């Protein structure tokens, strides 16, 4: 097995449990090799030995097994290992920052929201998360390093991380118990975010009755732990309405993403979450630039500009969006927020770390103030116009050369679609091809792009008039049908409606 096939951008991901359709390619043996790669990477970066390494895992079934294999290698290489047990991805980065831990590397075993049979590894240095080239180095430099006797110590990272969040919310709100009198329900999706109810919200005075799926369970028996998933969002929405809560909070498995449901059941994720966080940022930093990924609505751009900010629409991938924000700041452009529609959000003031718990912390700092003013969280996004209809179709591309096929189709759309009335290419786009849609097809936009990591062509369409997307689909089908390796099954199902 080539370890390099486990690279997923700036993460490592693989099949950790054999299933009927999937063959395991990330087990103890691979974990040991990756651990050697991490040691060689740290040495190559000039970190002094003995290395201090913190390691934790989310609720996935294979987390403890992979962790044990990696710890064996670290200990045999003379490292000081801190075994954090159940942890979150943002907490593992903070393990490199908190003085009492001061780890040279933080390692998180997680595959985010992917099905239970996956697992993966995210790696942090004291500077930031590992980049694509770091992961490539780790997976190709797995030769054994010098041996020495190391140590392993159990440590509680989550309590320390939670206490830090509590302190930040108290400072930001100017109150010891700013959430007193508020009912807030948490949905952790049986991932690692259950701590947030007791160790953060309850400490700040909130009533967390009605919170659900807080117990870690790597089978994920209730719903996919993913704030970008309709079933998951409907689940937390129902919990908010049933419990007459003031707010609902949902996390993905490793808590680097989150979303919110308002007291009246409005889902604050995707464009809505970007709008709320942009409104907060632009109050604190007037004129700031917000970096997003490409599939954001035209309405969001107007919303940000009307609040006095600027939107920089960039390519998908949370590291890409974060790195662009860092780059803009280096160029002298004030950029305080990098955020994807998937809910990956990173603030400049928080190390540009994509941290779902910190996103909620920012909202909680503001919540008591809004309540005093008789305003609701949804007031922050009230001016964000909502599209009347949206559609996303992911087309599977067959064959090894799927990237070339996908790119050729994107170029075909770029050349052919503007020949149709109502389609004008939008130059403010850096991923795939984006069109502004006008009469006779309503008013909206369409984006065609390649998936970052899978053999898929992703088509996203929004319109402000009902029934207009269905009218556009035959035009798209005619172009897509010119490439036999693109599977049109999902499009045909939509056309048959």
N, C-alpha and C positions, 0 to 999 in steps of 0.2 A: 504493500500500500504506500503510495506516494503521499507523504505528509502535506505536501504543497496543495493537494486537492482539498484540504481542510480549511484553506484560507478563504475567508469571507470578508473582503475588504480589510478593515482594521480589526476584525475579530477572527477567532478560530471557531468553526462549527462543524459538527459531524453527527453521524448516527451512533448513539451510545447503547442502544438496545436493539437486538434483532427483532424484526417483525416479519409478517408474511411477505411484505413488499420491500423491506429495507434490510440491507446487510450492514451490521455493525462495523464502523471504521474509526471509532474513537473510544478506545477502552484503556485499560491500565497501561498496556505496552506503549501506546501512542502518547499517553499522558506523561510517561517517564521520559520519552524522547523530547517532548515539548519542554519539559522541565529543564533538561540539559540545554536546550536551545535558549531558554530564558537566562540561564547562568552565563552562557557564552555571550548573549546580548548585553547583559549587565557589564561583563568584563570589557567588551568592545566599546561600551559607552564610557569607560574609565571609572566606573564605580569601585570604590575600595572594598576589598574583602576584609573580614567575613561579611557577606551580604545579609541584610535583614529583610526577610520576605514575609509578607502577610498574605494569608489565603483564606477564602471563604466561598460559600456556595449558596445558591437559592434552594428552592424546595424540590428540585429535580431528583428523581429516584437514584440516579447514578452519581450525584454530587459527592457523597462521602467516599465512594470507591475511587474516583478520579483524584480526589484530594489526597487520599492516603498514598496513592502511587507517586504523586508529585512530591509530597513531603519526604518520602523515602529518599528521593534523589537529592533534594535540598539538604537534608540532614547529613547524608553521606558526603556532601561537598563542603561541609563545615559551616553551613548557614545557620543564622538564628531565625527560627521559623515561629511565627505567631499564627496559631490555628484559631480563626475567628468563628468557625462553625457556620451557622445560618447567618447570612449577611446580605447586603445589597450592593449593587455595582457602584453607586455614588459613595457609599461608605468605604468601599475598598480604595477609592482614590483618596478619600480623606485620611485613611490609615497612613498615607505617605506624608500627610500635612500635620496631623495632630502630634504634638511634641512627645506625648507619652508612648507613641508607637514609632513614629519616624521611620517607616519602612522604606527601603530602597525600591521595592516593587510591591504593588498590590495586585493580587491575582484573584479574579472572580470567575467561578465556574457557573456558567449560565448560557442558555440559548434563547433568552428573552421569551417571546410568546409562542415559539415554535412547539409542535406537538411533543408529547411526553417522551418519545423515544430519542429525541435530539439532546445533545448537550454541547457546550462550547466553553471557550476561555476568553476573557477580556483581561488585558494587561495594562497596568499603569506604572509610570515612573513618577518621580517627585515633581516632574515638570508637567506632564499631561498623559493622556491615553496614548497607547502605542498606535503608530501610523501603519499604513499598508506596507511600507518598506521595512519597518521593524518586524512585522509579522512574517514577512518573506524571509528576513534574516534568521529569525527564530526557528522557522520550519526547515531551513536548509543548513543550519549549523548545530547539529545535535550530537557531535562527538563528546565523549565523556570528559569532564574537567577534573582538576586535581581533587584528591579525596582527603577528608579531614573529618573529625567528629563534631557535628553540629548539635543544636538543641531545638527542642520543640516545646512550645508553651501555649496552653489554652488562654484565650483572651476574649473579653466581651467588647466587641466593636460597636454593635448596634445601640447599646445603652449610651455609649459616649457620643455617637453620632446623633441620637435622638436628643440628648441634652444640649448639644450644640444648636440644633434646630429650634428647640424651646427658647433658648437664650436669644437667638436672632429674632424670633417672632415677638418675644417680650420687648426687645429693644426697638423693633420696628413699629410696634403698636403703642409703645409707651405704657404698658400695663403688665402686671404679673400674671393676671388671669383674664386676658382679653376675650376669651371665648365663653365666659360664664353666662349661662342663660341660653346658649345656643345648642341646638341638637345637630350633630354632624355624623353621618354614617359613612363607614369605610367599607369598600369592597376590595379585598386583597387578591381575589381570584385564586386563593390557595397557594399564592406565591410567597415571597419573603417580606411583603409590606404590612403584615398584620400588626407589627409592633407599633405602627403609627397611631392606632386608636388609643392604646393605653399609655405609651411612653411619650407621646406628643400631645394629642388632643385632650385627653383626660387631665394631664398635668396643667394644661392651659385653661381648664375649667369647663370644657365641653362635655355634654352628655352624648355618649357614643352608642346608646341603646339602638339596636337594629342593625348594627354593623354586621357584615356577613363574609363568610369564606376567609376568615382570618387565620385559620389553622393551616400550616404548610402541608401540602399534599401534592406530590409530583405526578399523580394521576390526573390532576386538574378535573375533578369530577363534576364541577358545576358549570363552568363556561371557560372559554379561552381567556387567559389573563392578558387582555390586550385592549387598551383604551380606544383603539382604532376599529374595534369589532362591534358590529351592530348588536349582536346578542348580548355581549358583555355590557354595553352601554344601556340597553333596555333593562338589564338586570338591576343595575345600580339606580336607574331612573325609578323603577318600581319600588325599590327599597326606600328611596327618598319620599315618594308619594304615600306609601303605606305607613311610614313612621312620622309623617308630617315634619320632616327634617328641614333645617335651614340650609343644608348643603350636603351634597354627596360627593365622595372622593373615590376614585378608582385608580389602581396602579397596575402596571404590567408585572410580570414575574419577578424581575430583578430591580424594580422601582427606579429605573432611569426614565420612565415615561409615566404620565398621569393625565387624568382628565377630571372634569367636574360636572355635576348636575345641580342646577339651581333649585330653589325651594318649590318652584312651579313645574319642575320636570324638564326644563330646557337643558339640552345636552351641550356642554361647553367643551368641545374637542375640535380637531381639525381647524378650519378657518375661524371658528368662533373663539377657540382658545388663543389663537394667534392675535385676534382682535383684542381680547381682554388683557393679555400680557403686554401687547403693544400700547394700549391705553395707559396701563400702569407705568410702563417705562417712559412714555412720552410726557407724563406728568412730572416724573422725576428728572428726566433728561430731555428737555425740549429740543426738537430738531434732530434727534438721533436717527440713525439708519437701522432698519430691521432687516436682517438677512433671513430669507425663507428658501424652501425648495421650490421647484417649478410649478407643481399643480395647485397653486393657490388661485382663488377667484379674482376676477377683475374688480369685484366689489371690495375686496380686502385692500387692494392697492389704493383705491379711492379713500377708504376709511383711514388708512395710515396717513395719507397725504393731508386729509382734512384735519387730522389731529396734529399736523405740523411736522410729521416725520417723513421719512423716505423708505420705500421698500426696495431691497436689492434681491431680485428673484434669481436664484442660483440653481445648480444641479442637485439632484437628490442624493441622499446619503448623509447621515448625521455628522460624520467627520468632515465631509466636504463643506457643509453649511457652516459648521463651527470654524473650520480653518479659514474660510472666506471672511468671516467676521473678524478673526484675529488679524488677517492680512489687511483688511480695511482700516483697522485701528492703527496698525503700523504705518499706513499711508497718511495718517492724520485725519481720517474720517471717523467721527464718533459713532461707534456701533455697540449698543448695550445688550442686544438680544439676537441670538441665532436660534431659529425654530423651524421644524419640519411639520407638515400636516399630520404626520404619524404621531405627533405630540412629543418628540424629542425636542427639549427646550434647554438652552444654555445661556446664562447671564454672565456678562463681563465681571460683575461684582462677585461672582461665585466660581472663579477659575475657568470660566467657559466650560463648565462641567455639565453634561446633560443629566439633570437630576430631577426626577419626578417629584420627590418630596420637597425640594426647594421651590419648585413651581407652586405647590400648594402653600408653602410657607409665605411666599410673596402675596398670595391671595388672602391668606389669613391675617396678615399684617393690616390689610385694608378693610377687611370685613366689618370690624366694630365701628370704624369711621363711617362706612356706608350706612350701617344700621342707624346710627345717631342722626344721619341726614335723611332718614326714611327712604333710602335708596337701596336697590338690590344689585347684586353682582351683574345681572343681565343688563342693567342700565349702562354698564361700561361698553357693551357691544350693541346697544340699541340702534345706533346709526349704521350698523353693518347690514346692508341689504342682503337678503337671502335669495338664492336662485330658486325659481319655481320648480325646476327639475334638474336632476343630475344623473349621470350614467358613467360607470367605469367598466370597461371590458378588458380582460387580460387574455391576449391571444398566444397560445403555445406555438413556438416555432420549432419545427422538427429539424434534426440534423446537427452535425458538429459545428457547421459554420453559421449558427443562428445569429451571431452578432452582425455578420456581413449582410445576411438576408434582411434582418431588421433595419439596418442602416439604409440599405437600398430602398426599402419600402418607405422609410421616412423621407428620403430624397424624392421618391415618386410623388408622395403627397405634397411635398414642397413645390414641385414643378407643376402638378396637374390640378390640385384643388383650387388654386386661385383662378383657374379658367372658368370655374363655376361662379355664377352670381352669388354673392353673399358671403364669400370666404376671402379674407385678407390676411396675409401672414403678419404676425406680430413680431417685430424685431427685438422686443424686450424679452428675450428668452435664450437660455444657454443650454437647453437639453431637449433633444428631439426637435419637433417643429410645432409651433403654436399658431392658431388662427383666431382672429376675431370673427365672429359670426354675426351677420346682419340680415336684413330682409333679402330674399323671401323666407329666411329660416329663423325668424325671431331675432333675439339679441342675446349673445353669449360668447362662448369661446370653446375651442377644442384643442387638445394637446395629444400628440402621439410621440411616445418615447420608448426607449428600451429599458427593461428592468435592469437594476444594477447587478443582480447576482443570479437571476434565473433566465432560462431561454424563453422570454416573454416579451411581447410588444404590448405596451400599456396604452389604452386610449381612454382619455377622460374628457367628458363633454358636460357643459352646463348651459342652461338657457333660462331666460327670464319670462318666457312665454310657454304655456302648457302645450304639449303635443309637437313641439318643434324638433326635438332630438330624433324622434321616430322618423320624421321626414328626411333627416340627413343620412340615416343609416344606409339606405340603398346606394347612395353616392360613395360612402366609405367602402361598402362591400365590393362594389365594382372594381375599385382600385386594389383592395386587399386580395381579391380572387385571382389577380394576375400572378400571384406567387403561391404555388401549390404546397409549399412547406408551412404555410401559415394556416392553423386550424381555425375555421370559421364557425365551429359548432355553437359557441356562445352567442355570436352575433346573429346566427340564424334563429336561435331560440328567442332572442329579443325581437327580431323582425316578425316572428310568428305571433307575438302578443297582440 
